[in-house]
């Protein structure tokens, strides 16, 4: 019941409630509504990345297959490198748009979207050109030699050109999620993934003249998939219509002039994440260099197989974390930090539940999961022996991964990226740059031992970020 002379919208705003569709839902329904489409999107992304590995596992056998799997392992780390800057810009855009949505400031949300798209495109071009010329150094730095290095170069010399399209996609989809629209990013990713799978198959197994391109064909399918996705999401933003009852993010009538103030605000949130993720990538690169230096062949490929299987658990975790980030930003924009905290904790509980259930699968069927990616042949048994124990460790780590993922994501949604960066660096530098090299060099630590150290790292981060969450200082971050 609204007060006399006060509109329902004004009273809701005064009470720190959300507007539009989300404002008419309970907190549980808000989380599930915002998490559903990212969850489906993550399933698609997982299937596509896994299909690439499955295709690679069927391109050859024996030593050549081991070399190709190592090349795909390097490709996974390089794909992560491609996404660092664009993902950081996307986080900055999400923080801006979610705060603007919570405050019902439609012009600011639209300007943030436009500036984010421009930043994503320009930085993506810079990353592509830079990495293309640095590929020989990158491959040598990871310790790949011979056929593995040749296959790695064939794959990466094509894949690097996906960065500008990823920059546009990340800016647009994160802006939409920040506004409460998680369905449109899902539809855009459907386009990316369908094109990726079909063209990757076509360029690898297609007719003469088109097929037979090996790992380079897989990369070309990925690049064209991202290009289609970028065109689709920008087209949707231009064509969608406004609705009177809630903020609808659209590019209609937007000015494309450079707005330095908004760009600075986006970068103030995004740059600490770029530094964090860039530092994490360098830390992981040091660790991977020790993995490739282990006496067994195929260690990088086995490492990447385990990571790809582990990413199954990120499907619900990332979706729930994204929902939490959007809700935290919107509630803080509406001036309601108590509800922001409550939303983050509910997402934490959900993530622990769903990721824990997947952890049970990892514990019960580690070798069987590895055999799905590398079928038949003696090298299949070899990869099961190498990667099976790693998948088992993935199962043990699920509650800690859920805690770390959701706590970090919701803090970034609040704009507290500098806080996340400091604590992430501290733990990873200690365990992955100090402990792992010393243990490998002087104690003869193998691949499984390296993963045990990584398990301890994740558990430590879970404790630290849980403590930071309950202290609540992250709620006061400025955007």
Secondary structure, 3 states (H helix, E strand, C coil): CCCCCCCHHHHHHHCCCCCCCHHHCCHHHHHHHHHHHHHHHHHHHHHHHHHHHHHHHCCCCHHHHHHHHHHHHHHHHHHHHHHHHHHHHHHHHHHHHHHHHHCCCHHHHHHHHHHHHHHHHHHHHHHHHHHHHHHHHHHHHCCCCHHHHHHHHHHHHHHHHHHHHHHHHHHHHHHHHHCCCCHHHHHHHHHHHHHHHHHHHHHHHCCCCCCCCHHHHHHHHHHHHHHHHHHHHHHHHHHCCCECCECCCCCCCCCCCCCHHHHHHHHHHHHHHHHHHHHHHHHHHHHHHHHHCCCCCCHHHHHHHHHHHHHHHHHHHHHHHHHHHHHHHHHHHCCCHHHHHHHHHHHHHHHHHHHHHHHHHHHHCHHHHHHHHCCCCHHHHHHHHHHHHHHHHHHHHHHHHHHHHHHHHHHHHCCCHHHHHHHHHHHHHHHHHHHHHHHHHHHCCCHHHHHHHHHHHHHHHHHHHHHHHHHCHHHHCCC
